């Protein structure tokens, strides 16, 4: 899922992303199907930009997705920023 935070800078997006990650971890939802973690976790990729003709909403999503994949590669249950 995506969380859009208008008027939020890079630091603000990291604060919100980390709060979401911690909130999910705190729920301690058992994940019996996983061989990676006993509990449900989230990996989060963040990106910020001010849209222009060259910096489109699609570019923002692509940057966030790339950061998400880096978070997963770093071990999951982590936040990474584009």
mmCIF file of the N, C-alpha and C atoms, coordinates in Angstrom:
data_MODEL
# 
_entry.id   MODEL 
# 
loop_
_atom_site.group_PDB 
_atom_site.id 
_atom_site.type_symbol 
_atom_site.label_atom_id 
_atom_site.label_alt_id 
_atom_site.label_comp_id 
_atom_site.label_asym_id 
_atom_site.label_entity_id 
_atom_site.label_seq_id 
_atom_site.pdbx_PDB_ins_code 
_atom_site.Cartn_x 
_atom_site.Cartn_y 
_atom_site.Cartn_z 
_atom_site.occupancy 
_atom_site.B_iso_or_equiv 
_atom_site.pdbx_formal_charge 
_atom_site.auth_seq_id 
_atom_site.auth_comp_id 
_atom_site.auth_asym_id 
_atom_site.auth_atom_id 
_atom_site.pdbx_PDB_model_num 
ATOM 1   N N  . UNK A 1 1  ? 0.841  -1.170  0.000   1.00 0.00 ? 1  UNK A N  1 
ATOM 2   C CA . UNK A 1 1  ? 0.000  0.000   0.000   1.00 0.00 ? 1  UNK A CA 1 
ATOM 3   C C  . UNK A 1 1  ? 0.879  1.223   0.000   1.00 0.00 ? 1  UNK A C  1 
ATOM 4   N N  . UNK A 1 2  ? 0.305  2.346   -0.291  1.00 0.00 ? 2  UNK A N  1 
ATOM 5   C CA . UNK A 1 2  ? 1.044  3.603   -0.341  1.00 0.00 ? 2  UNK A CA 1 
ATOM 6   C C  . UNK A 1 2  ? 0.459  4.573   0.675   1.00 0.00 ? 2  UNK A C  1 
ATOM 7   N N  . UNK A 1 3  ? 1.325  5.366   1.258   1.00 0.00 ? 3  UNK A N  1 
ATOM 8   C CA . UNK A 1 3  ? 0.914  6.447   2.146   1.00 0.00 ? 3  UNK A CA 1 
ATOM 9   C C  . UNK A 1 3  ? 1.434  7.727   1.519   1.00 0.00 ? 3  UNK A C  1 
ATOM 10  N N  . UNK A 1 4  ? 0.528  8.614   1.180   1.00 0.00 ? 4  UNK A N  1 
ATOM 11  C CA . UNK A 1 4  ? 0.915  9.887   0.582   1.00 0.00 ? 4  UNK A CA 1 
ATOM 12  C C  . UNK A 1 4  ? 0.870  10.952  1.658   1.00 0.00 ? 4  UNK A C  1 
ATOM 13  N N  . UNK A 1 5  ? 1.956  11.679  1.794   1.00 0.00 ? 5  UNK A N  1 
ATOM 14  C CA . UNK A 1 5  ? 2.085  12.684  2.847   1.00 0.00 ? 5  UNK A CA 1 
ATOM 15  C C  . UNK A 1 5  ? 2.391  14.045  2.226   1.00 0.00 ? 5  UNK A C  1 
ATOM 16  N N  . UNK A 1 6  ? 1.370  14.788  1.856   1.00 0.00 ? 6  UNK A N  1 
ATOM 17  C CA . UNK A 1 6  ? 1.617  16.116  1.263   1.00 0.00 ? 6  UNK A CA 1 
ATOM 18  C C  . UNK A 1 6  ? 2.370  17.013  2.242   1.00 0.00 ? 6  UNK A C  1 
ATOM 19  N N  . UNK A 1 7  ? 3.203  17.873  1.698   1.00 0.00 ? 7  UNK A N  1 
ATOM 20  C CA . UNK A 1 7  ? 3.956  18.842  2.498   1.00 0.00 ? 7  UNK A CA 1 
ATOM 21  C C  . UNK A 1 7  ? 4.824  18.174  3.568   1.00 0.00 ? 7  UNK A C  1 
ATOM 22  N N  . UNK A 1 8  ? 5.394  17.022  3.222   1.00 0.00 ? 8  UNK A N  1 
ATOM 23  C CA . UNK A 1 8  ? 6.256  16.292  4.156   1.00 0.00 ? 8  UNK A CA 1 
ATOM 24  C C  . UNK A 1 8  ? 7.632  16.133  3.528   1.00 0.00 ? 8  UNK A C  1 
ATOM 25  N N  . UNK A 1 9  ? 8.651  16.496  4.284   1.00 0.00 ? 9  UNK A N  1 
ATOM 26  C CA . UNK A 1 9  ? 10.008 16.367  3.757   1.00 0.00 ? 9  UNK A CA 1 
ATOM 27  C C  . UNK A 1 9  ? 10.555 14.960  3.999   1.00 0.00 ? 9  UNK A C  1 
ATOM 28  N N  . UNK A 1 10 ? 11.790 14.738  3.586   1.00 0.00 ? 10 UNK A N  1 
ATOM 29  C CA . UNK A 1 10 ? 12.406 13.410  3.699   1.00 0.00 ? 10 UNK A CA 1 
ATOM 30  C C  . UNK A 1 10 ? 12.458 12.918  5.142   1.00 0.00 ? 10 UNK A C  1 
ATOM 31  N N  . UNK A 1 11 ? 12.839 13.790  6.054   1.00 0.00 ? 11 UNK A N  1 
ATOM 32  C CA . UNK A 1 11 ? 12.903 13.390  7.459   1.00 0.00 ? 11 UNK A CA 1 
ATOM 33  C C  . UNK A 1 11 ? 11.516 13.023  7.974   1.00 0.00 ? 11 UNK A C  1 
ATOM 34  N N  . UNK A 1 12 ? 10.521 13.814  7.624   1.00 0.00 ? 12 UNK A N  1 
ATOM 35  C CA . UNK A 1 12 ? 9.157  13.512  8.051   1.00 0.00 ? 12 UNK A CA 1 
ATOM 36  C C  . UNK A 1 12 ? 8.671  12.182  7.518   1.00 0.00 ? 12 UNK A C  1 
ATOM 37  N N  . UNK A 1 13 ? 9.020  11.875  6.273   1.00 0.00 ? 13 UNK A N  1 
ATOM 38  C CA . UNK A 1 13 ? 8.592  10.592  5.699   1.00 0.00 ? 13 UNK A CA 1 
ATOM 39  C C  . UNK A 1 13 ? 9.266  9.425   6.422   1.00 0.00 ? 13 UNK A C  1 
ATOM 40  N N  . UNK A 1 14 ? 10.517 9.603   6.824   1.00 0.00 ? 14 UNK A N  1 
ATOM 41  C CA . UNK A 1 14 ? 11.205 8.553   7.577   1.00 0.00 ? 14 UNK A CA 1 
ATOM 42  C C  . UNK A 1 14 ? 10.574 8.344   8.951   1.00 0.00 ? 14 UNK A C  1 
ATOM 43  N N  . UNK A 1 15 ? 10.193 9.423   9.601   1.00 0.00 ? 15 UNK A N  1 
ATOM 44  C CA . UNK A 1 15 ? 9.561  9.326   10.925  1.00 0.00 ? 15 UNK A CA 1 
ATOM 45  C C  . UNK A 1 15 ? 8.247  8.559   10.827  1.00 0.00 ? 15 UNK A C  1 
ATOM 46  N N  . UNK A 1 16 ? 7.428  8.895   9.827   1.00 0.00 ? 16 UNK A N  1 
ATOM 47  C CA . UNK A 1 16 ? 6.143  8.212   9.652   1.00 0.00 ? 16 UNK A CA 1 
ATOM 48  C C  . UNK A 1 16 ? 6.369  6.747   9.277   1.00 0.00 ? 16 UNK A C  1 
ATOM 49  N N  . UNK A 1 17 ? 7.285  6.488   8.364   1.00 0.00 ? 17 UNK A N  1 
ATOM 50  C CA . UNK A 1 17 ? 7.558  5.111   7.933   1.00 0.00 ? 17 UNK A CA 1 
ATOM 51  C C  . UNK A 1 17 ? 8.020  4.253   9.101   1.00 0.00 ? 17 UNK A C  1 
ATOM 52  N N  . UNK A 1 18 ? 8.908  4.788   9.920   1.00 0.00 ? 18 UNK A N  1 
ATOM 53  C CA . UNK A 1 18 ? 9.400  4.031   11.077  1.00 0.00 ? 18 UNK A CA 1 
ATOM 54  C C  . UNK A 1 18 ? 8.275  3.799   12.082  1.00 0.00 ? 18 UNK A C  1 
ATOM 55  N N  . UNK A 1 19 ? 7.407  4.775   12.266  1.00 0.00 ? 19 UNK A N  1 
ATOM 56  C CA . UNK A 1 19 ? 6.270  4.609   13.184  1.00 0.00 ? 19 UNK A CA 1 
ATOM 57  C C  . UNK A 1 19 ? 5.340  3.497   12.697  1.00 0.00 ? 19 UNK A C  1 
ATOM 58  N N  . UNK A 1 20 ? 5.119  3.428   11.396  1.00 0.00 ? 20 UNK A N  1 
ATOM 59  C CA . UNK A 1 20 ? 4.292  2.356   10.824  1.00 0.00 ? 20 UNK A CA 1 
ATOM 60  C C  . UNK A 1 20 ? 4.971  1.004   11.033  1.00 0.00 ? 20 UNK A C  1 
ATOM 61  N N  . UNK A 1 21 ? 6.266  0.940   10.759  1.00 0.00 ? 21 UNK A N  1 
ATOM 62  C CA . UNK A 1 21 ? 7.006  -0.316  10.927  1.00 0.00 ? 21 UNK A CA 1 
ATOM 63  C C  . UNK A 1 21 ? 6.931  -0.809  12.369  1.00 0.00 ? 21 UNK A C  1 
ATOM 64  N N  . UNK A 1 22 ? 7.162  0.081   13.305  1.00 0.00 ? 22 UNK A N  1 
ATOM 65  C CA . UNK A 1 22 ? 7.124  -0.283  14.724  1.00 0.00 ? 22 UNK A CA 1 
ATOM 66  C C  . UNK A 1 22 ? 5.712  -0.679  15.151  1.00 0.00 ? 22 UNK A C  1 
ATOM 67  N N  . UNK A 1 23 ? 4.707  0.046   14.675  1.00 0.00 ? 23 UNK A N  1 
ATOM 68  C CA . UNK A 1 23 ? 3.320  -0.263  15.045  1.00 0.00 ? 23 UNK A CA 1 
ATOM 69  C C  . UNK A 1 23 ? 2.931  -1.671  14.595  1.00 0.00 ? 23 UNK A C  1 
ATOM 70  N N  . UNK A 1 24 ? 3.335  -2.050  13.388  1.00 0.00 ? 24 UNK A N  1 
ATOM 71  C CA . UNK A 1 24 ? 3.028  -3.397  12.901  1.00 0.00 ? 24 UNK A CA 1 
ATOM 72  C C  . UNK A 1 24 ? 3.787  -4.432  13.724  1.00 0.00 ? 24 UNK A C  1 
ATOM 73  N N  . UNK A 1 25 ? 5.049  -4.191  14.005  1.00 0.00 ? 25 UNK A N  1 
ATOM 74  C CA . UNK A 1 25 ? 5.837  -5.138  14.801  1.00 0.00 ? 25 UNK A CA 1 
ATOM 75  C C  . UNK A 1 25 ? 5.254  -5.301  16.202  1.00 0.00 ? 25 UNK A C  1 
ATOM 76  N N  . UNK A 1 26 ? 4.777  -4.215  16.773  1.00 0.00 ? 26 UNK A N  1 
ATOM 77  C CA . UNK A 1 26 ? 4.211  -4.237  18.120  1.00 0.00 ? 26 UNK A CA 1 
ATOM 78  C C  . UNK A 1 26 ? 2.950  -5.099  18.191  1.00 0.00 ? 26 UNK A C  1 
ATOM 79  N N  . UNK A 1 27 ? 2.235  -5.214  17.096  1.00 0.00 ? 27 UNK A N  1 
ATOM 80  C CA . UNK A 1 27 ? 1.032  -6.044  17.082  1.00 0.00 ? 27 UNK A CA 1 
ATOM 81  C C  . UNK A 1 27 ? 1.337  -7.517  17.295  1.00 0.00 ? 27 UNK A C  1 
ATOM 82  N N  . UNK A 1 28 ? 2.549  -7.938  16.966  1.00 0.00 ? 28 UNK A N  1 
ATOM 83  C CA . UNK A 1 28 ? 2.999  -9.328  17.137  1.00 0.00 ? 28 UNK A CA 1 
ATOM 84  C C  . UNK A 1 28 ? 1.998  -10.319 16.537  1.00 0.00 ? 28 UNK A C  1 
ATOM 85  N N  . UNK A 1 29 ? 1.659  -10.080 15.282  1.00 0.00 ? 29 UNK A N  1 
ATOM 86  C CA . UNK A 1 29 ? 0.748  -10.981 14.560  1.00 0.00 ? 29 UNK A CA 1 
ATOM 87  C C  . UNK A 1 29 ? 1.566  -12.174 14.078  1.00 0.00 ? 29 UNK A C  1 
ATOM 88  N N  . UNK A 1 30 ? 1.213  -13.349 14.543  1.00 0.00 ? 30 UNK A N  1 
ATOM 89  C CA . UNK A 1 30 ? 1.970  -14.542 14.177  1.00 0.00 ? 30 UNK A CA 1 
ATOM 90  C C  . UNK A 1 30 ? 1.828  -14.820 12.685  1.00 0.00 ? 30 UNK A C  1 
ATOM 91  N N  . UNK A 1 31 ? 2.947  -15.184 12.066  1.00 0.00 ? 31 UNK A N  1 
ATOM 92  C CA . UNK A 1 31 ? 3.002  -15.469 10.641  1.00 0.00 ? 31 UNK A CA 1 
ATOM 93  C C  . UNK A 1 31 ? 3.513  -16.894 10.456  1.00 0.00 ? 31 UNK A C  1 
ATOM 94  N N  . UNK A 1 32 ? 2.641  -17.853 10.652  1.00 0.00 ? 32 UNK A N  1 
ATOM 95  C CA . UNK A 1 32 ? 3.039  -19.261 10.626  1.00 0.00 ? 32 UNK A CA 1 
ATOM 96  C C  . UNK A 1 32 ? 3.560  -19.710 9.269   1.00 0.00 ? 32 UNK A C  1 
ATOM 97  N N  . UNK A 1 33 ? 3.141  -19.050 8.198   1.00 0.00 ? 33 UNK A N  1 
ATOM 98  C CA . UNK A 1 33 ? 3.546  -19.457 6.861   1.00 0.00 ? 33 UNK A CA 1 
ATOM 99  C C  . UNK A 1 33 ? 4.957  -18.988 6.499   1.00 0.00 ? 33 UNK A C  1 
ATOM 100 N N  . UNK A 1 34 ? 5.503  -18.060 7.253   1.00 0.00 ? 34 UNK A N  1 
ATOM 101 C CA . UNK A 1 34 ? 6.799  -17.479 6.909   1.00 0.00 ? 34 UNK A CA 1 
ATOM 102 C C  . UNK A 1 34 ? 7.954  -18.295 7.465   1.00 0.00 ? 34 UNK A C  1 
ATOM 103 N N  . UNK A 1 35 ? 8.990  -18.408 6.658   1.00 0.00 ? 35 UNK A N  1 
ATOM 104 C CA . UNK A 1 35 ? 10.235 -19.025 7.126   1.00 0.00 ? 35 UNK A CA 1 
ATOM 105 C C  . UNK A 1 35 ? 11.262 -17.946 7.475   1.00 0.00 ? 35 UNK A C  1 
ATOM 106 N N  . UNK A 1 36 ? 10.879 -16.680 7.303   1.00 0.00 ? 36 UNK A N  1 
ATOM 107 C CA . UNK A 1 36 ? 11.801 -15.570 7.527   1.00 0.00 ? 36 UNK A CA 1 
ATOM 108 C C  . UNK A 1 36 ? 11.601 -14.945 8.907   1.00 0.00 ? 36 UNK A C  1 
ATOM 109 N N  . UNK A 1 37 ? 10.359 -14.627 9.225   1.00 0.00 ? 37 UNK A N  1 
ATOM 110 C CA . UNK A 1 37 ? 10.036 -14.008 10.512  1.00 0.00 ? 37 UNK A CA 1 
ATOM 111 C C  . UNK A 1 37 ? 8.865  -14.745 11.148  1.00 0.00 ? 37 UNK A C  1 
ATOM 112 N N  . UNK A 1 38 ? 8.905  -14.857 12.451  1.00 0.00 ? 38 UNK A N  1 
ATOM 113 C CA . UNK A 1 38 ? 7.806  -15.503 13.173  1.00 0.00 ? 38 UNK A CA 1 
ATOM 114 C C  . UNK A 1 38 ? 6.551  -14.628 13.163  1.00 0.00 ? 38 UNK A C  1 
ATOM 115 N N  . UNK A 1 39 ? 6.771  -13.316 13.104  1.00 0.00 ? 39 UNK A N  1 
ATOM 116 C CA . UNK A 1 39 ? 5.657  -12.362 13.145  1.00 0.00 ? 39 UNK A CA 1 
ATOM 117 C C  . UNK A 1 39 ? 5.609  -11.535 11.859  1.00 0.00 ? 39 UNK A C  1 
ATOM 118 N N  . UNK A 1 40 ? 4.433  -11.016 11.568  1.00 0.00 ? 40 UNK A N  1 
ATOM 119 C CA . UNK A 1 40 ? 4.257  -10.144 10.410  1.00 0.00 ? 40 UNK A CA 1 
ATOM 120 C C  . UNK A 1 40 ? 5.111  -8.895  10.609  1.00 0.00 ? 40 UNK A C  1 
ATOM 121 N N  . UNK A 1 41 ? 5.840  -8.532  9.585   1.00 0.00 ? 41 UNK A N  1 
ATOM 122 C CA . UNK A 1 41 ? 6.656  -7.315  9.599   1.00 0.00 ? 41 UNK A CA 1 
ATOM 123 C C  . UNK A 1 41 ? 6.399  -6.550  8.305   1.00 0.00 ? 41 UNK A C  1 
ATOM 124 N N  . UNK A 1 42 ? 6.865  -5.330  8.266   1.00 0.00 ? 42 UNK A N  1 
ATOM 125 C CA . UNK A 1 42 ? 6.768  -4.559  7.025   1.00 0.00 ? 42 UNK A CA 1 
ATOM 126 C C  . UNK A 1 42 ? 8.130  -3.980  6.676   1.00 0.00 ? 42 UNK A C  1 
ATOM 127 N N  . UNK A 1 43 ? 8.406  -3.986  5.409   1.00 0.00 ? 43 UNK A N  1 
ATOM 128 C CA . UNK A 1 43 ? 9.546  -3.265  4.870   1.00 0.00 ? 43 UNK A CA 1 
ATOM 129 C C  . UNK A 1 43 ? 8.973  -2.031  4.201   1.00 0.00 ? 43 UNK A C  1 
ATOM 130 N N  . UNK A 1 44 ? 9.664  -0.906  4.338   1.00 0.00 ? 44 UNK A N  1 
ATOM 131 C CA . UNK A 1 44 ? 9.118  0.351   3.831   1.00 0.00 ? 44 UNK A CA 1 
ATOM 132 C C  . UNK A 1 44 ? 10.160 1.060   2.988   1.00 0.00 ? 44 UNK A C  1 
ATOM 133 N N  . UNK A 1 45 ? 9.712  1.552   1.840   1.00 0.00 ? 45 UNK A N  1 
ATOM 134 C CA . UNK A 1 45 ? 10.533 2.403   0.996   1.00 0.00 ? 45 UNK A CA 1 
ATOM 135 C C  . UNK A 1 45 ? 9.898  3.778   0.936   1.00 0.00 ? 45 UNK A C  1 
ATOM 136 N N  . UNK A 1 46 ? 10.692 4.814   1.171   1.00 0.00 ? 46 UNK A N  1 
ATOM 137 C CA . UNK A 1 46 ? 10.157 6.173   1.115   1.00 0.00 ? 46 UNK A CA 1 
ATOM 138 C C  . UNK A 1 46 ? 10.842 6.964   0.011   1.00 0.00 ? 46 UNK A C  1 
ATOM 139 N N  . UNK A 1 47 ? 10.107 7.935   -0.490  1.00 0.00 ? 47 UNK A N  1 
ATOM 140 C CA . UNK A 1 47 ? 10.645 8.844   -1.498  1.00 0.00 ? 47 UNK A CA 1 
ATOM 141 C C  . UNK A 1 47 ? 9.885  10.155  -1.395  1.00 0.00 ? 47 UNK A C  1 
ATOM 142 N N  . UNK A 1 48 ? 10.566 11.239  -1.642  1.00 0.00 ? 48 UNK A N  1 
ATOM 143 C CA . UNK A 1 48 ? 9.924  12.547  -1.642  1.00 0.00 ? 48 UNK A CA 1 
ATOM 144 C C  . UNK A 1 48 ? 10.373 13.313  -2.877  1.00 0.00 ? 48 UNK A C  1 
ATOM 145 N N  . UNK A 1 49 ? 9.471  14.147  -3.366  1.00 0.00 ? 49 UNK A N  1 
ATOM 146 C CA . UNK A 1 49 ? 9.817  15.039  -4.466  1.00 0.00 ? 49 UNK A CA 1 
ATOM 147 C C  . UNK A 1 49 ? 8.770  16.117  -4.605  1.00 0.00 ? 49 UNK A C  1 
ATOM 148 N N  . UNK A 1 50 ? 9.164  17.172  -5.265  1.00 0.00 ? 50 UNK A N  1 
ATOM 149 C CA . UNK A 1 50 ? 8.234  18.223  -5.642  1.00 0.00 ? 50 UNK A CA 1 
ATOM 150 C C  . UNK A 1 50 ? 7.962  18.015  -7.118  1.00 0.00 ? 50 UNK A C  1 
ATOM 151 N N  . UNK A 1 51 ? 6.702  17.675  -7.492  1.00 0.00 ? 51 UNK A N  1 
ATOM 152 C CA . UNK A 1 51 ? 6.403  17.365  -8.894  1.00 0.00 ? 51 UNK A CA 1 
ATOM 153 C C  . UNK A 1 51 ? 6.692  18.529  -9.839  1.00 0.00 ? 51 UNK A C  1 
ATOM 154 N N  . UNK A 1 52 ? 7.266  18.187  -10.965 1.00 0.00 ? 52 UNK A N  1 
ATOM 155 C CA . UNK A 1 52 ? 7.471  19.106  -12.084 1.00 0.00 ? 52 UNK A CA 1 
ATOM 156 C C  . UNK A 1 52 ? 7.152  18.309  -13.337 1.00 0.00 ? 52 UNK A C  1 
ATOM 157 N N  . UNK A 1 53 ? 7.373  18.893  -14.496 1.00 0.00 ? 53 UNK A N  1 
ATOM 158 C CA . UNK A 1 53 ? 7.134  18.141  -15.731 1.00 0.00 ? 53 UNK A CA 1 
ATOM 159 C C  . UNK A 1 53 ? 8.033  16.908  -15.802 1.00 0.00 ? 53 UNK A C  1 
ATOM 160 N N  . UNK A 1 54 ? 9.249  17.028  -15.299 1.00 0.00 ? 54 UNK A N  1 
ATOM 161 C CA . UNK A 1 54 ? 10.196 15.910  -15.358 1.00 0.00 ? 54 UNK A CA 1 
ATOM 162 C C  . UNK A 1 54 ? 10.079 14.993  -14.139 1.00 0.00 ? 54 UNK A C  1 
ATOM 163 N N  . UNK A 1 55 ? 9.644  15.525  -13.012 1.00 0.00 ? 55 UNK A N  1 
ATOM 164 C CA . UNK A 1 55 ? 9.495  14.737  -11.783 1.00 0.00 ? 55 UNK A CA 1 
ATOM 165 C C  . UNK A 1 55 ? 8.005  14.494  -11.552 1.00 0.00 ? 55 UNK A C  1 
ATOM 166 N N  . UNK A 1 56 ? 7.535  13.423  -12.105 1.00 0.00 ? 56 UNK A N  1 
ATOM 167 C CA . UNK A 1 56 ? 6.109  13.102  -12.099 1.00 0.00 ? 56 UNK A CA 1 
ATOM 168 C C  . UNK A 1 56 ? 5.733  12.232  -10.898 1.00 0.00 ? 56 UNK A C  1 
ATOM 169 N N  . UNK A 1 57 ? 4.442  12.086  -10.630 1.00 0.00 ? 57 UNK A N  1 
ATOM 170 C CA . UNK A 1 57 ? 4.013  11.147  -9.588  1.00 0.00 ? 57 UNK A CA 1 
ATOM 171 C C  . UNK A 1 57 ? 4.510  9.729   -9.856  1.00 0.00 ? 57 UNK A C  1 
ATOM 172 N N  . UNK A 1 58 ? 4.583  9.337   -11.120 1.00 0.00 ? 58 UNK A N  1 
ATOM 173 C CA . UNK A 1 58 ? 5.099  8.009   -11.470 1.00 0.00 ? 58 UNK A CA 1 
ATOM 174 C C  . UNK A 1 58 ? 6.562  7.866   -11.060 1.00 0.00 ? 58 UNK A C  1 
ATOM 175 N N  . UNK A 1 59 ? 7.327  8.939   -11.195 1.00 0.00 ? 59 UNK A N  1 
ATOM 176 C CA . UNK A 1 59 ? 8.728  8.916   -10.773 1.00 0.00 ? 59 UNK A CA 1 
ATOM 177 C C  . UNK A 1 59 ? 8.826  8.745   -9.259  1.00 0.00 ? 59 UNK A C  1 
ATOM 178 N N  . UNK A 1 60 ? 7.917  9.372   -8.536  1.00 0.00 ? 60 UNK A N  1 
ATOM 179 C CA . UNK A 1 60 ? 7.888  9.230   -7.080  1.00 0.00 ? 60 UNK A CA 1 
ATOM 180 C C  . UNK A 1 60 ? 7.608  7.784   -6.683  1.00 0.00 ? 60 UNK A C  1 
ATOM 181 N N  . UNK A 1 61 ? 6.624  7.178   -7.315  1.00 0.00 ? 61 UNK A N  1 
ATOM 182 C CA . UNK A 1 61 ? 6.300  5.778   -7.019  1.00 0.00 ? 61 UNK A CA 1 
ATOM 183 C C  . UNK A 1 61 ? 7.458  4.855   -7.371  1.00 0.00 ? 61 UNK A C  1 
ATOM 184 N N  . UNK A 1 62 ? 8.104  5.106   -8.487  1.00 0.00 ? 62 UNK A N  1 
ATOM 185 C CA . UNK A 1 62 ? 9.237  4.273   -8.896  1.00 0.00 ? 62 UNK A CA 1 
ATOM 186 C C  . UNK A 1 62 ? 10.381 4.389   -7.888  1.00 0.00 ? 62 UNK A C  1 
ATOM 187 N N  . UNK A 1 63 ? 10.645 5.588   -7.391  1.00 0.00 ? 63 UNK A N  1 
ATOM 188 C CA . UNK A 1 63 ? 11.708 5.778   -6.405  1.00 0.00 ? 63 UNK A CA 1 
ATOM 189 C C  . UNK A 1 63 ? 11.367 5.078   -5.095  1.00 0.00 ? 63 UNK A C  1 
ATOM 190 N N  . UNK A 1 64 ? 10.120 5.177   -4.665  1.00 0.00 ? 64 UNK A N  1 
ATOM 191 C CA . UNK A 1 64 ? 9.694  4.508   -3.431  1.00 0.00 ? 64 UNK A CA 1 
ATOM 192 C C  . UNK A 1 64 ? 9.784  2.994   -3.585  1.00 0.00 ? 64 UNK A C  1 
ATOM 193 N N  . UNK A 1 65 ? 9.404  2.493   -4.751  1.00 0.00 ? 65 UNK A N  1 
ATOM 194 C CA . UNK A 1 65 ? 9.479  1.050   -4.995  1.00 0.00 ? 65 UNK A CA 1 
ATOM 195 C C  . UNK A 1 65 ? 10.926 0.563   -4.967  1.00 0.00 ? 65 UNK A C  1 
ATOM 196 N N  . UNK A 1 66 ? 11.821 1.330   -5.549  1.00 0.00 ? 66 UNK A N  1 
ATOM 197 C CA . UNK A 1 66 ? 13.237 0.961   -5.542  1.00 0.00 ? 66 UNK A CA 1 
ATOM 198 C C  . UNK A 1 66 ? 13.763 0.931   -4.105  1.00 0.00 ? 66 UNK A C  1 
ATOM 199 N N  . UNK A 1 67 ? 13.371 1.900   -3.300  1.00 0.00 ? 67 UNK A N  1 
ATOM 200 C CA . UNK A 1 67 ? 13.777 1.926   -1.892  1.00 0.00 ? 67 UNK A CA 1 
ATOM 201 C C  . UNK A 1 67 ? 13.184 0.739   -1.133  1.00 0.00 ? 67 UNK A C  1 
ATOM 202 N N  . UNK A 1 68 ? 11.965 0.361   -1.459  1.00 0.00 ? 68 UNK A N  1 
ATOM 203 C CA . UNK A 1 68 ? 11.335 -0.808  -0.833  1.00 0.00 ? 68 UNK A CA 1 
ATOM 204 C C  . UNK A 1 68 ? 12.130 -2.073  -1.133  1.00 0.00 ? 68 UNK A C  1 
ATOM 205 N N  . UNK A 1 69 ? 12.534 -2.261  -2.381  1.00 0.00 ? 69 UNK A N  1 
ATOM 206 C CA . UNK A 1 69 ? 13.316 -3.449  -2.726  1.00 0.00 ? 69 UNK A CA 1 
ATOM 207 C C  . UNK A 1 69 ? 14.660 -3.455  -2.008  1.00 0.00 ? 69 UNK A C  1 
ATOM 208 N N  . UNK A 1 70 ? 15.267 -2.276  -1.830  1.00 0.00 ? 70 UNK A N  1 
ATOM 209 C CA . UNK A 1 70 ? 16.521 -2.213  -1.071  1.00 0.00 ? 70 UNK A CA 1 
ATOM 210 C C  . UNK A 1 70 ? 16.284 -2.577  0.389   1.00 0.00 ? 70 UNK A C  1 
ATOM 211 N N  . UNK A 1 71 ? 15.152 -2.187  0.941   1.00 0.00 ? 71 UNK A N  1 
ATOM 212 C CA . UNK A 1 71 ? 14.811 -2.559  2.323   1.00 0.00 ? 71 UNK A CA 1 
ATOM 213 C C  . UNK A 1 71 ? 14.668 -4.067  2.443   1.00 0.00 ? 71 UNK A C  1 
ATOM 214 N N  . UNK A 1 72 ? 14.006 -4.686  1.487   1.00 0.00 ? 72 UNK A N  1 
ATOM 215 C CA . UNK A 1 72 ? 13.840 -6.139  1.527   1.00 0.00 ? 72 UNK A CA 1 
ATOM 216 C C  . UNK A 1 72 ? 15.182 -6.845  1.396   1.00 0.00 ? 72 UNK A C  1 
ATOM 217 N N  . UNK A 1 73 ? 16.044 -6.332  0.534   1.00 0.00 ? 73 UNK A N  1 
ATOM 218 C CA . UNK A 1 73 ? 17.363 -6.941  0.351   1.00 0.00 ? 73 UNK A CA 1 
ATOM 219 C C  . UNK A 1 73 ? 18.241 -6.758  1.584   1.00 0.00 ? 73 UNK A C  1 
ATOM 220 N N  . UNK A 1 74 ? 17.969 -5.723  2.364   1.00 0.00 ? 74 UNK A N  1 
ATOM 221 C CA . UNK A 1 74 ? 18.768 -5.442  3.558   1.00 0.00 ? 74 UNK A CA 1 
ATOM 222 C C  . UNK A 1 74 ? 18.346 -6.291  4.751   1.00 0.00 ? 74 UNK A C  1 
ATOM 223 N N  . UNK A 1 75 ? 17.342 -7.114  4.575   1.00 0.00 ? 75 UNK A N  1 
ATOM 224 C CA . UNK A 1 75 ? 16.946 -8.013  5.646   1.00 0.00 ? 75 UNK A CA 1 
ATOM 225 C C  . UNK A 1 75 ? 15.506 -7.888  6.070   1.00 0.00 ? 75 UNK A C  1 
ATOM 226 N N  . UNK A 1 76 ? 14.751 -7.053  5.452   1.00 0.00 ? 76 UNK A N  1 
ATOM 227 C CA . UNK A 1 76 ? 13.332 -6.853  5.747   1.00 0.00 ? 76 UNK A CA 1 
ATOM 228 C C  . UNK A 1 76 ? 13.115 -6.243  7.116   1.00 0.00 ? 76 UNK A C  1 
ATOM 229 N N  . UNK A 1 77 ? 11.857 -5.860  7.371   1.00 0.00 ? 77 UNK A N  1 
ATOM 230 C CA . UNK A 1 77 ? 11.488 -5.199  8.628   1.00 0.00 ? 77 UNK A CA 1 
ATOM 231 C C  . UNK A 1 77 ? 12.378 -3.987  8.867   1.00 0.00 ? 77 UNK A C  1 
ATOM 232 N N  . UNK A 1 78 ? 12.503 -3.173  7.829   1.00 0.00 ? 78 UNK A N  1 
ATOM 233 C CA . UNK A 1 78 ? 13.429 -2.031  7.864   1.00 0.00 ? 78 UNK A CA 1 
ATOM 234 C C  . UNK A 1 78 ? 12.864 -0.945  6.940   1.00 0.00 ? 78 UNK A C  1 
ATOM 235 N N  . UNK A 1 79 ? 13.343 0.261   7.134   1.00 0.00 ? 79 UNK A N  1 
ATOM 236 C CA . UNK A 1 79 ? 12.954 1.403   6.306   1.00 0.00 ? 79 UNK A CA 1 
ATOM 237 C C  . UNK A 1 79 ? 14.165 1.850   5.494   1.00 0.00 ? 79 UNK A C  1 
ATOM 238 N N  . UNK A 1 80 ? 13.951 2.102   4.218   1.00 0.00 ? 80 UNK A N  1 
ATOM 239 C CA . UNK A 1 80 ? 14.994 2.658   3.354   1.00 0.00 ? 80 UNK A CA 1 
ATOM 240 C C  . UNK A 1 80 ? 14.410 3.834   2.586   1.00 0.00 ? 80 UNK A C  1 
ATOM 241 N N  . UNK A 1 81 ? 15.244 4.809   2.346   1.00 0.00 ? 81 UNK A N  1 
ATOM 242 C CA . UNK A 1 81 ? 14.809 6.009   1.641   1.00 0.00 ? 81 UNK A CA 1 
ATOM 243 C C  . UNK A 1 81 ? 15.493 6.110   0.289   1.00 0.00 ? 81 UNK A C  1 
ATOM 244 N N  . UNK A 1 82 ? 14.732 6.583   -0.690  1.00 0.00 ? 82 UNK A N  1 
ATOM 245 C CA . UNK A 1 82 ? 15.269 6.758   -2.040  1.00 0.00 ? 82 UNK A CA 1 
ATOM 246 C C  . UNK A 1 82 ? 16.277 7.880   -2.054  1.00 0.00 ? 82 UNK A C  1 
# 
